[in-house]
Amino acid sequence: MTRILLGLVLTALVAYGLWEAYPLVRGPSLAVSAPVEGARYPDGVATIAGRVARATTLTLNGGPLLAEQAGRFETTLAFPRGGSILTFVATDRFGRSVTRQRYIYVP
């Protein structure tokens, strides 16, 4: 009976350890909700928004983009006439990164 109980406790500890380690193994995630791909902004002002998880840094075209503690980010930026490529990069503490791009157009 003691061996069975010990086995159950050991199995529970291993399962808990795997559950806690899973986000570290998974790496960062990044979802950009605005702007949508190919959006047109006649006034040149665009809202940038999305959600990031398990990342220590978030950049937009190489510059820092700040996210709330819950992972949401939102800002409003002005863009020059013509097309602009927005490159978002989220990097975790182990150097793993994920990239998302959006193309917008200001007539």
N, C-alpha and C positions, 0 to 999 in steps of 0.2 A: 504494500500500500504506500509506503514511503517513497519508493522508486517512481510510482505513478504520479504522486503529488509533485515530486521533484521534477519529473519530466514535463508536467503541465506548467509549472512555474518557469522552467527554462524556455519552453516553447513560447510562453507569453512574453518573456523578456526579449527574446529574439524578434518576435513579431512587432513589439513596440519599437525596438531599435530600428528595424527596417522602415516602419511607418514614419519615424522621425527623420531618418536619413534620406528618404525619397526626394524631398524638395532639393536637397543638396546635389543629388545625382542628376536631377532633371535639368538644372540650369535655369537661366532667366527666361521670362516670357514677356512679350510685348504685343499689345493690340492697339492700333491707331483707329479711332472712331471718326475723327475729323482732321483734316479734310478727306473727302472721298476722292478716289483716283480720277483725275481729269476734270476736277471741278473748276468752274470759271468764277472769278471774283472781280466784277466790274469796278468796284471801289478800291480794290487792291488790299483789302483788309480781310484776313482769314483767321478763323478760330482753329487752334491746334489742340486736340484732346485725345485722350486714350487712357490706357491702364497698363502698368508694368508690375511685374512680380519677381521676387528673388533677384533683384538687381541692386548693385551699389552705385552705379552711375547710369545716367540717361543723357544722351546728347541728341541735338538736332543740328545737322550740318556742321558737326564738330564743336558746337557751343553747348554749354550745360543747359539742361532742361530739368526743372525741379518738379518732383512728384510728391504728393502728400504721403503721409505714413501708410495710408491704406493702399497706395499705389496709383491713385488717380492723378492725372496731370491735365492742365488746361491753361492756355495762354492765347492772347490775340496778337498777331504780328501783321505788319504792313509789308507788302511785296512790290517790287518794281514791275513795270509793264513787261509783258512777255511771259515765257514759260519759266517755271521754277521747279527744280527737283528737290524734294525734302527727304533727307536721309536720317532716319531715327536709328540709334544704336543703344541697346541696353546691355550692360556688362555686369557680370557677377563678380564676387570676390576672388574667384579662381581664374579669372581672365576669359571665361567663356562669354560669347556675345551672340546676340540675335539682332538682325537688321531688317527694317521695313522701309520701303520707299513709297512716296506719293508724288505725283506730278500734278501741278496746278497751273492755271493760266489766268493772267490779268490782261484783258484786252486794252 
